[in-house]
Amino acid sequence: MLWLVGMETIWQTVSRWIRRQTGARVLRASDCQVKLLRRDIQVLLGPGSRPPARVCLGLRRFLISRRPAMVGRLIAALAFSEIAMGLDRGVVSAVASPAPSQTAGASTESGLPPAILQGPILLAVLVLMAAVIAALVVIFAAPVAAFVVVWRGSASSPWRSGRWVTRYRLVYNAALTVRACTAALTASADDQPQRLREVARRLAVTSRLIARSYRDAGSVRWLTHRRKVLRRHTGLVIAKLRVVESRLDTDRDSALRELAATLIAVCDRYVHGRVGALLDEEALTGLEPVRDWEWLRLVAALLASTGAAVGASFLPIPDAGQPYAIGGAAAAAFMLAYTDQPARALELWDRFGRTGA
């Protein structure tokens, strides 16, 4: 018994030390990111400019919660792959099971129904096949849809890390866009085109998060009339950002500074809960709201991940590895179809190609 108590004491001591070291490292990293944001704001907007305190707090909260949220997402991916494997094994085995063979002495013609019944029977078989295919799609799509919900995060998550990552990812991506603006402002003539493309890519990601900012904030329920007004307002904010972005080809330095100031103003009002007034109405006068196609991208990603999961289930893989293959294929297809990973891969390939040339 004494050695059990000693082992438990050692484990508690080691676990406390690991948590303390990891927490200190994460805090140092978050402080570093906040310092970089302050430096970028001073470069872009002047020496006396500083980001709002609530924006810095939101950035710290995102960075502190990002790693626990990622671990939770990976655990959810494994859990949903296990569920999908348990559901599809029974259905696929039932569909793929061979039909009972005829007896040796029975003739083929004697087993056929009368001609008057062949039409209704064929129709019933087609309806049954359609129902089986629909059941397969639902069985595969339900775990994938649940995985997508967990992966995207929710502002009403029971875990604090999940709530913070969802609520403050707009602040984090806006800080990355501001950093890209700083890099483009201070870049040499040779690196200028690449830096401007990075600004455009970061701004596209931030614009998608602005479009769903009222959902990530967690202050608006699903079935409410307020969503229509908020959707129009976020479309106007994105239109304003696109107007400023279009000036990168005519007045680059001024456009980069205005872009950073606009993003900081949007983040400041967002963290204060003013999701319906991210920018003043005077700044949005004369603009047309940008339409949100997020649902179309999500449907396409869901179909791609479902198809990848269905295809992975028929691969010649042992039963022990099939859940991981299904979960990995669905996650990879979802990331390729929904995130900006393909654009980043093409950007790296183009960079390597120019270097080799």
C-alpha positions as CSV (number, residue, x, y, z in Angstrom):
1,M,0.0,0.0,0.0
2,L,2.8,2.4,0.8
3,W,4.3,2.1,-2.7
4,L,0.9,2.8,-4.2
5,V,0.6,6.0,-2.2
6,G,4.2,6.9,-3.2
7,M,3.4,6.3,-6.9
8,E,0.3,8.5,-6.7
9,T,2.2,11.3,-5.0
10,I,4.9,11.1,-7.6
11,W,2.3,11.2,-10.4
12,Q,0.5,14.2,-8.9
13,T,3.8,16.0,-8.6
14,V,4.9,15.3,-12.1
15,S,1.4,16.2,-13.5
16,R,1.4,19.5,-11.6
17,W,4.9,20.3,-13.0
18,I,3.9,19.5,-16.5
19,R,0.8,21.7,-16.3
20,R,2.8,24.5,-14.8
21,Q,5.5,24.3,-17.5
22,T,3.0,24.0,-20.3
23,G,0.9,26.9,-18.9
24,A,3.9,29.1,-18.6
25,R,5.0,28.3,-22.1
26,V,1.5,29.1,-23.5
27,L,1.4,32.3,-21.6
28,R,4.8,33.3,-22.9
29,A,3.7,32.6,-26.5
30,S,0.5,34.6,-26.0
31,D,2.4,37.5,-24.6
32,C,4.7,37.3,-27.6
33,Q,1.8,37.5,-30.0
34,V,0.3,40.5,-28.2
35,K,3.7,42.3,-28.4
36,L,3.8,41.5,-32.1
37,L,0.3,43.0,-32.6
38,R,1.3,46.1,-30.7
39,R,4.4,46.5,-32.9
40,D,2.4,46.0,-36.1
41,I,-0.1,48.7,-35.0
42,Q,2.7,51.1,-34.2
43,V,4.3,50.5,-37.6
44,L,1.0,50.9,-39.5
45,L,-0.8,53.6,-37.5
46,G,1.9,55.5,-35.8
47,P,4.2,55.3,-32.7
48,G,1.4,56.3,-30.3
49,S,-1.2,53.8,-31.5
50,R,-2.0,50.8,-29.4
51,P,-4.5,48.0,-29.8
52,P,-7.5,48.0,-27.4
53,A,-7.1,46.1,-24.2
54,R,-10.1,43.9,-24.9
55,V,-8.6,42.9,-28.3
56,C,-5.4,41.8,-26.6
57,L,-7.3,39.9,-24.0
58,G,-9.3,38.1,-26.7
59,L,-6.1,37.2,-28.5
60,R,-4.6,35.8,-25.3
61,R,-7.7,33.7,-24.6
62,F,-7.6,32.2,-28.1
63,L,-4.0,31.3,-27.8
64,I,-4.4,29.8,-24.4
65,S,-7.4,27.7,-25.5
66,R,-6.2,26.6,-28.9
67,R,-4.2,23.6,-27.8
68,P,-6.9,22.0,-25.5
69,A,-9.5,22.7,-28.2
70,M,-7.4,20.9,-30.8
71,V,-7.0,17.9,-28.5
72,G,-10.7,17.8,-28.0
73,R,-11.3,17.9,-31.8
74,L,-8.9,15.0,-32.3
75,I,-10.7,13.0,-29.6
76,A,-14.0,13.8,-31.2
77,A,-12.7,12.7,-34.6
78,L,-11.7,9.3,-33.2
79,A,-15.0,8.9,-31.3
80,F,-17.1,9.8,-34.4
81,S,-15.0,7.4,-36.6
82,E,-15.7,4.6,-34.1
83,I,-19.5,5.5,-34.2
84,A,-19.4,5.5,-38.0
85,M,-17.6,2.2,-38.1
86,G,-20.1,0.6,-35.8
87,L,-23.0,1.9,-37.8
88,D,-21.7,1.1,-41.3
89,R,-20.4,-2.3,-40.5
90,G,-23.9,-3.7,-40.0
91,V,-25.4,-2.0,-43.0
92,V,-22.6,-2.8,-45.4
93,S,-22.5,-6.4,-44.4
94,A,-26.3,-6.7,-44.7
95,V,-26.2,-5.1,-48.2
96,A,-23.2,-7.1,-49.4
97,S,-24.4,-10.5,-48.0
98,P,-25.1,-12.9,-50.9
99,A,-28.6,-14.0,-51.7
100,P,-29.5,-17.6,-50.9
101,S,-28.7,-19.9,-53.8
102,Q,-31.3,-22.0,-55.5
103,T,-31.4,-25.8,-55.0
104,A,-29.7,-28.0,-57.5
105,G,-32.9,-29.5,-59.0
106,A,-34.9,-26.3,-59.3
107,S,-35.3,-24.8,-62.7
108,T,-34.8,-21.1,-63.4
109,E,-38.2,-20.6,-65.0
110,S,-40.1,-22.1,-62.1
111,G,-38.5,-19.6,-59.7
112,L,-39.7,-16.5,-61.7
113,P,-43.0,-14.8,-60.8
114,P,-45.8,-14.5,-63.3
115,A,-45.5,-11.9,-65.9
116,I,-48.2,-9.8,-64.4
117,L,-46.2,-9.5,-61.1
118,Q,-42.8,-8.8,-62.6
119,G,-43.4,-5.1,-63.0
120,P,-44.6,-4.3,-59.4
121,I,-41.9,-6.5,-58.0
122,L,-39.2,-4.7,-60.1
123,L,-40.6,-1.4,-58.9
124,A,-40.5,-2.6,-55.3
125,V,-36.9,-3.7,-55.7
126,L,-35.9,-0.3,-57.1
127,V,-37.6,1.4,-54.2
128,L,-35.8,-0.9,-51.7
129,M,-32.4,-0.2,-53.3
130,A,-33.1,3.6,-53.2
131,A,-34.0,3.3,-49.5
132,V,-30.9,1.3,-48.8
133,I,-28.7,3.9,-50.6
134,A,-30.4,6.7,-48.7
135,A,-29.9,4.9,-45.4
136,L,-26.2,4.4,-46.2
137,V,-25.9,8.1,-47.0
138,V,-27.6,9.1,-43.7
139,I,-25.6,6.6,-41.7
140,F,-22.3,7.9,-43.1
141,A,-23.4,11.6,-43.1
142,A,-24.7,11.8,-39.6
143,P,-21.3,11.1,-37.8
144,V,-19.5,13.3,-40.4
145,A,-22.0,16.1,-39.8
146,A,-21.5,15.8,-36.0
147,F,-17.8,15.8,-36.5
148,V,-18.1,19.0,-38.6
149,V,-20.1,20.7,-35.8
150,V,-17.5,19.7,-33.2
151,W,-14.6,20.7,-35.5
152,R,-16.0,24.1,-36.3
153,G,-16.6,24.8,-32.7
154,S,-19.6,26.4,-30.9
155,A,-20.0,29.4,-28.7
156,S,-22.3,27.4,-26.5
157,S,-19.8,24.6,-25.9
158,P,-19.7,23.3,-22.3
159,W,-15.9,23.6,-22.3
160,R,-14.3,26.9,-21.8
161,S,-11.6,26.3,-24.3
162,G,-14.1,25.5,-27.0
163,R,-16.1,28.6,-26.3
164,W,-13.0,30.8,-26.3
165,V,-11.6,29.4,-29.5
166,T,-14.9,29.9,-31.3
167,R,-15.5,33.4,-29.9
168,Y,-12.1,34.8,-30.4
169,R,-10.9,33.3,-33.7
170,L,-11.9,36.4,-35.5
171,V,-9.5,38.4,-33.3
172,Y,-6.7,35.9,-34.0
173,N,-7.2,35.9,-37.7
174,A,-7.5,39.7,-37.8
175,A,-4.2,39.9,-36.0
176,L,-2.6,37.7,-38.6
177,T,-4.1,39.9,-41.3
178,V,-2.6,43.0,-39.6
179,R,0.8,41.2,-39.5
180,A,0.5,40.5,-43.2
181,C,-0.2,44.2,-43.8
182,T,2.9,45.1,-41.8
183,A,5.0,42.6,-43.8
184,A,3.6,44.0,-47.1
185,L,4.3,47.6,-46.0
186,T,7.9,46.9,-45.1
187,A,8.7,44.4,-47.8
188,S,11.2,45.0,-50.6
189,A,10.1,45.4,-54.2
190,D,11.0,41.8,-55.0
191,D,8.8,40.4,-52.1
192,Q,6.0,42.9,-52.6
193,P,3.7,40.7,-54.8
194,Q,4.0,37.7,-52.6
195,R,3.2,39.8,-49.5
196,L,0.2,41.3,-51.1
197,R,-1.1,37.9,-52.0
198,E,-0.7,36.9,-48.4
199,V,-2.7,39.9,-47.4
200,A,-5.5,38.9,-49.8
201,R,-5.5,35.4,-48.5
202,R,-5.6,36.4,-44.9
203,L,-8.3,38.9,-45.5
204,A,-10.5,36.3,-47.3
205,V,-10.3,34.1,-44.2
206,T,-11.1,37.0,-41.9
207,S,-14.0,38.0,-44.0
208,R,-15.5,34.6,-43.7
209,L,-15.2,34.9,-39.9
210,I,-16.8,38.3,-40.0
211,A,-19.7,36.8,-41.9
212,R,-20.4,34.4,-39.1
213,S,-19.3,36.7,-36.3
214,Y,-22.9,37.0,-34.9
215,R,-23.0,33.2,-34.6
216,D,-19.5,32.9,-33.1
217,A,-20.4,35.5,-30.5
218,G,-23.0,33.3,-29.0
219,S,-25.5,36.1,-28.2
220,V,-28.0,35.3,-30.9
221,R,-30.2,32.2,-31.0
222,W,-30.8,30.3,-34.2
223,L,-34.5,31.1,-34.9
224,T,-34.7,34.8,-34.5
225,H,-35.5,37.8,-36.7
226,R,-32.3,39.5,-35.6
227,R,-30.2,37.2,-37.8
228,K,-31.4,38.8,-41.0
229,V,-30.3,42.3,-39.9
230,L,-27.0,41.0,-38.6
231,R,-26.4,39.1,-41.9
232,R,-26.9,42.2,-43.9
233,H,-24.6,44.3,-41.6
234,T,-21.8,41.8,-41.9
235,G,-22.2,41.8,-45.6
236,L,-21.8,45.5,-45.6
237,V,-18.7,45.3,-43.5
238,I,-17.1,42.8,-45.9
239,A,-18.0,45.1,-48.8
240,K,-16.2,47.9,-47.0
241,L,-13.1,45.7,-46.6
242,R,-13.2,44.8,-50.2
243,V,-13.4,48.5,-51.2
244,V,-10.3,49.2,-49.1
245,E,-8.6,46.1,-50.5
246,S,-9.2,47.2,-54.1
247,R,-7.1,50.3,-53.4
248,L,-4.0,48.1,-52.9
249,D,-3.4,48.4,-56.6
250,T,-3.5,52.2,-56.6
251,D,-2.5,53.5,-53.2
252,R,-0.8,50.6,-51.4
253,D,0.5,52.2,-48.2
254,S,-2.7,54.1,-47.4
255,A,-4.8,51.0,-48.2
256,L,-2.8,48.8,-45.9
257,R,-3.0,51.3,-43.0
258,E,-6.7,51.8,-43.5
259,L,-7.2,48.0,-43.7
260,A,-5.5,47.5,-40.4
261,A,-7.4,50.3,-38.7
262,T,-10.7,48.9,-40.0
263,L,-9.9,45.4,-38.7
264,I,-8.9,46.6,-35.3
265,A,-12.1,48.7,-35.0
266,V,-14.2,45.6,-36.1
267,C,-12.5,43.4,-33.5
268,D,-12.9,46.1,-30.7
269,R,-16.6,46.3,-31.2
270,Y,-16.9,42.5,-31.7
271,V,-15.3,41.7,-28.3
272,H,-17.6,44.3,-26.7
273,G,-20.6,42.4,-28.0
274,R,-21.6,45.0,-30.6
275,V,-22.0,42.5,-33.4
276,G,-24.7,44.7,-35.1
277,A,-22.4,47.7,-35.2
278,L,-19.0,46.5,-36.2
279,L,-18.6,49.7,-38.2
280,D,-20.5,53.0,-38.2
281,E,-23.3,53.4,-40.6
282,E,-21.6,56.4,-42.2
283,A,-18.7,54.2,-43.3
284,L,-21.1,51.7,-44.9
285,T,-23.3,54.2,-46.9
286,G,-23.6,53.5,-50.6
287,L,-22.4,49.9,-50.3
288,E,-24.2,46.7,-51.3
289,P,-23.9,43.8,-48.8
290,V,-21.8,40.8,-50.0
291,R,-23.8,37.6,-50.2
292,D,-22.7,34.8,-47.8
293,W,-22.0,31.5,-49.6
294,E,-20.7,29.8,-46.5
295,W,-23.6,27.3,-46.5
296,L,-22.6,26.2,-50.0
297,R,-19.0,25.6,-49.1
298,L,-20.1,23.7,-46.0
299,V,-22.4,21.5,-48.0
300,A,-19.7,20.8,-50.5
301,A,-17.2,19.9,-47.7
302,L,-19.8,17.7,-46.1
303,L,-20.4,15.8,-49.3
304,A,-16.7,15.5,-49.9
305,S,-16.0,14.2,-46.4
306,T,-19.0,11.8,-46.6
307,G,-17.7,10.4,-49.9
308,A,-14.2,10.0,-48.6
309,A,-15.6,8.1,-45.5
310,V,-17.7,5.8,-47.8
311,G,-14.7,5.1,-50.0
312,A,-12.4,4.5,-47.1
313,S,-14.8,1.9,-45.6
314,F,-14.5,-0.3,-48.7
315,L,-10.7,-0.3,-48.7
316,P,-8.9,-3.6,-47.9
317,I,-7.9,-2.5,-44.4
318,P,-8.1,-4.7,-41.3
319,D,-11.0,-4.1,-39.0
320,A,-8.8,-2.6,-36.3
321,G,-7.6,0.2,-38.6
322,Q,-10.8,1.0,-40.5
323,P,-12.2,3.5,-38.0
324,Y,-9.0,5.5,-38.2
325,A,-9.0,5.3,-42.0
326,I,-12.6,6.5,-42.1
327,G,-12.0,9.3,-39.7
328,G,-8.8,10.4,-41.3
329,A,-10.3,10.3,-44.8
330,A,-13.3,12.3,-43.7
331,A,-11.2,14.9,-41.8
332,A,-8.7,15.3,-44.7
333,A,-11.5,15.7,-47.3
334,F,-13.3,18.3,-45.1
335,M,-10.1,20.3,-44.5
336,L,-9.2,20.3,-48.2
337,A,-12.7,21.3,-49.3
338,Y,-13.6,23.8,-46.5
339,T,-10.3,25.4,-45.3
340,D,-7.7,27.3,-47.2
341,Q,-5.2,24.4,-47.1
342,P,-5.2,23.9,-51.0
343,A,-4.5,27.6,-51.5
344,R,-1.6,27.5,-49.1
345,A,-0.3,24.3,-50.8
346,L,-0.5,26.0,-54.2
347,E,1.2,29.1,-52.8
348,L,4.1,27.0,-51.5
349,W,4.4,25.1,-54.7
350,D,4.5,28.4,-56.7
351,R,7.2,29.7,-54.3
352,F,9.3,26.6,-54.7
353,G,8.9,26.8,-58.5
354,R,10.1,30.3,-58.6
355,T,13.1,29.4,-56.3
356,G,14.1,26.5,-58.5
357,A,13.8,28.6,-61.7
